[in-house]
Amino acid sequence: MTQLNVVEIKKKPNPILFDAMPISGPLVDRFGRVHSDLRLSVTDRCNLRCIYCMPEEGLECLPRENILRFEEIATLAQACFDLGIDTVRLTGGEPLVRKGIENLIKLLDEIGFKDIALTTNGILLPKVANLLKEAGLKRINLSLDSLIEERFSSIRRRGELKLVLNAIETSLQVGFNPVKVNCVVMSGVNDDEILDILEFGRKKGVIIRFIEFMPVDASGLFKPALQLSAEGILNRISERYDFVKVGDAKDAEPAERFRFLDVDLEFGVIGSMSRSFCSTCNRLRLTADGAFRNCLFATDEVTVREMLRNGASQKDLEMMIRRTVWGKRRDHGSDDGNVERPNRSMSMVGG
């Protein structure tokens, strides 16, 4: 298992960095980005082993005693909410393998977040979809990397395509709005299905989002040859469909949004590497074991589990959050080719 490079910012202050940090007002970093979105990883465990995320075997899971309890997650979420964070997304691993996840959603809903979303592979969703909706979940993102059964199995290594298709249908029936379907595009693996997957979304009325392959897989599979850029994805789509870009360049959403000219429906492209959205990033992350991070590609993180378990005051938590935000880098390095592989895989940080 990868050895973590954990830095406790509270113990290693940098007076040059923190002297100018605001202690009131918006949750802003040194580059003027105001943060309003929190990603909560509730587990590092998953019932699949997708090639772009986890190795097929051998990835050691965190000890259960190290995983934050729902009440601890809610305590940190409350501190973030009080500082202006108003949207939250539950991730994993696969968040639905965490028993009683609807109870955490209820706690977050009671805090008052205006939007609560969840990212899932969909395998377990049909059995709990109604519970999640009743608890306060508003939006859902599902993963679909292929419509070909054999290819789906080779990418996911576990699970069945029909289960994911059923989960998409269930999401629509339950009333999650919008329903977004994510597809990680890998050159020579599934890029020949871009148009088919997009047409599937058009027929179902769901928002397809194509994601560039990123170097966040635990097995180290990533290499530039497997990456199809956002521009390459859009070029493929333009072969069949006419579309226009929508949204503001200053939007904090990771996806560039496009609308079809013949259908009242959007699709998105997330160019995390070739078209990084670092300049508008408004996201913070809490890992399942209590590491607070200001970037998916961060090489440092603040350990807050013991703070939470030792009864840290609201003021202590808020100061930790502000310091983490203030220490955020300008970007993750993809713009100049100096991107550094993060010290945790996607399954450990949360998407």
N, C-alpha and C positions, 0 to 999 in steps of 0.2 A: 504493500500500500504506500502511496506517495507520502513522503514526510512533509508536513506542513511547515511553511515559514510564517509563523504567527508573530505579529508584532503588537504588543500592548502599548498603544499610543499614550495612554495615561501615564505610563511609567517612563516613557522616553519623549518628553516634550521637546519641541523645536521652537525656541523663542522667536526665531525669524519667521517661522511659518504661522505661529498661533497668536502673536502679539496683536495682529490686526483683526482677529476673528470676532465677528459680532456675537454678543451674548443675548441678543433679543432680536425680534423681527423675523423676517423670512428665513427659511433654512437654506442659506446660500453658500456657495463655495467661492474660491478665490477668483473664478472666472465668470462670476455673475449668474451662474445657473441656479435657479430656485428648484428645490427638490420637493416632489409631491407624490411620489409613487414608491411603494414598498413591496418587494418580492419576498415572500415567506416560504422557505423550503421546510417542509414538515417531516421529511424523511429522505435518506439517501438510498433507500431500498427501491427496487423496481421489479415488476413481474415480466419485463422484457429485457433484451440485451442488444439494443440497436447499435449497429456498427459505428455510427457517428457519435456515440455517447459512452458506451461501456464495453469492456472486453467480454467475450462469451463466458469465460470462467475466471475465477481468481481474484475478483475485486472484493476486498474485505469490507464488510459493513461496519458502521459505527456501533459500539456497545450501546445497548438500549438505555443504560443509565446516563449516557452522555446526551441523549436526545432531549430536547426541551419539552417540558409538559405544555399542554395547551394554555394553562393559566400563565405560564412564564412568557409564552409567545404573546399572549394578549397584553401582558404588562408592558412589554417593549413596544408593541403596536400602539398602545395608549399614549406612551411618551412621544412616539412619532406623530400620532394624530394631533397631539397638543402643540406640536411644532409646525403644523401645516400639511402633513402628509394626509391626503384625502382619498387615495385609491390604493387598493391592496390586491395582490395576486398570490394564490397558493400554488406552490410548485413542489417538485421532489428532486430526484427520483420520481416515483409515481405517487402523487399525493393520496390517491384512493386506496393504497395498501395500508395507510395509516387508519386504524380502526377508530370509529367515532369522529371522523373528520367534520361531520355536520355540527358537532358541538363547538369546534373552534370557529366555524363560520358564524354560529349564533353569537359567540363572544365578540367577534369582530363587527357583526351587525349592530350589536348593542352599543359599541363604542361610537358608531355614527359614521363610518366610512361611506362616502357617496357611491362607491363602486367596489364590489367584491367579485373577483374573477378567479378562474381556476384553469390550469393547464394539465391535460391528462392524455394518456395514450388511448383511453376509451374502453379498454378491456373490461373494467369493472363498473363502468358508468351506469348501464341500464338498471342495475339493481338498486342504485342509490340516488338516481337523478332527482326523483321527487323529494327525497329527504333534503338534498342539497338546496333545491329551489325553495322549499319551505323554510329552511334555516336562514336564507338571505342571499344565496349565491345568485348573481345577476347574469354573468357572462361566462362563456366557456370556450376554450381553445382545445382542439383535438389534433392529433398527429396522423397524417396519412401520406406515406412516402411512395406508395405504388398501388395501382389498381389491378396488378397482375399477381395472382395468389403465390406463385413460386417466388417471384421477386420480393414480394412483401415478406415472405418467410425468410429469405436470405438476408434482408436488411434488418428485420426485427429479431430474427433468430428464435423467437417464441411468439405465441399468440396466433390468431387467425384473422385474415382480412375481413371475413364476414362479421366478426365481433366489432370491429371498428366501424364498419358501415352501419351496423345496428345502433351503435352509440351515436352516430351522427343523426340518424332518424329519431332516436329517443330525445336528443337535445332539442330538436325542432318541435317535437310533440309536447315536451314539457314547457317550452316557452322561453328558453334562454335566448337572450337577444343582445348583441348578435351572436351567431355561431360562426367561429372562425376555424379554418382547417389549415394546419401548418404542414408544409412539405419541405424537407431538407433536400436540396438539389445537389446531386453528385455527378459530375461529368463521367460519362461512360458507365454509369450505374443505373440512374433513373431519369436522366435529363431528356430522354426520348419520350417521356410521358407528360411533359409539361402541358402540352395542349389538351391531352386527354383528361388530366386532373382538373384543368381549368374548366373544361366543358362539363365535367361532373359537378363542379361548384355552381355553374350557371344553371344547370337543370335542378339542383337541389335548393338553390337560393342561399347558399352559404358563401362566406368570404374566404377565398383561397389566398394563402400567403406563402410565397416561395422564399426560402431562407438559404443564403449562402452557407456552404459548409465551412465551419470554423475550427480552429485548433483547440478544441475543448473536450476532445474525446480521451477517455482514460487509457485506451490502448495505443495511442500515438499513431493512429491510422492516417491522420491528416497529412496531405501533401498538396502543393499548389496544383498539380495536374488533375486532382479530383475536384477542383473548385471551378464552378461556372459562375462568372460575375453577374451582378445585377443587370448590367448592360446586356450581357449575353442572354439572360433570361427574358428580358423585355424584347430583344430582337426576335427570339423564337415566338413570343406571343403575338408580335406584330405581323407575323406571317399569316395569321388567320383572323385576328380581331383588330378592330379600331377602338382606341381608347384615349382618354385624356387624363392628365395628372390632376388630382384634387388635393385640397389641404394647403396649409401654409408651410413655407420652408422652415419656419420657426417652431413648428409643431414638435412636441417632445416624443411623439410616437416613434418606435423603431422602424416601422414600415413606411415606405413611400406608397401612397395610395393612388389608385387609378380607377377610373370609372369607364365601363363599356359604353359605347355610343348607341348600341342597339338594345341594351338591357339595363334596367335600373338596378345595377349591382356593381359593387367594387371588388377589386382584388388588390393584393399588396405584394411588395418585394422588399425583403429585409437584406440590404447589402452591408452586413456588419463589417466586412473586410474592405470591399472596394468602394463603398459609399458610407463610410462610418458616420454615425449620428451622434458622435461624442459631444459636439458643440451644443446640442440641445438636450443632452441626457438629464433626466430628472429622477433617476432610479437609485434606490438603496436596496441592499439585500441582507437577509438574516438566514444563515444556514441552519440546518436541523439541529446541529450541536452547539448553536449559540455564538457563531462568529458573525460579526457585523461587518459588512463589506460595502465599499462605495463604487465597485465596478466588477463586472463579470470577470474581467481580465486582471483583477487586482492581484498583486503578489504579497501584499500585507493585509492584515485584517485585525479587528479588535475582538478579543474574547470577552463575551459578556455573560456567559452562563453562570460563572461564579458570582458576578455582580447581582444577577437576578436571584440566585439561590441564597445569597447572603443579605437579602433585604435592602438592596441599594435604593436610595431615595429617588424620587422623581427628578429632582434637580441633578443628581449624579448621572442618571440615564440621559437626561436632556443635554448635559455638557458632553457626554461621550458621543452622542449623536452629532452634535455640532462640530466636534473635533474631527470626527470621521468624515463628515461632509467637507469641512475646510481643507482636509488633506487630500482630497480627490485630485488625480492627475488631469491634465488638459485632455488627453486622449489615451487610447490603448496602443498606439504606435502603428496601426495599420496604414495610416496615411503616408508615412515615410518608409514603410517596409521594416520597421523595427519592432513589430508586435512581439511581445514576450508571452510564451505559453503560460497560462495561469497555473498556480500550484494546486488547484483542485479541478477535477473534471466537472462537466456540466451536471452530472448526476449528484455531485456533492454540493454544488453551489446552488443549483436551481435555475431553471430557464427564465 
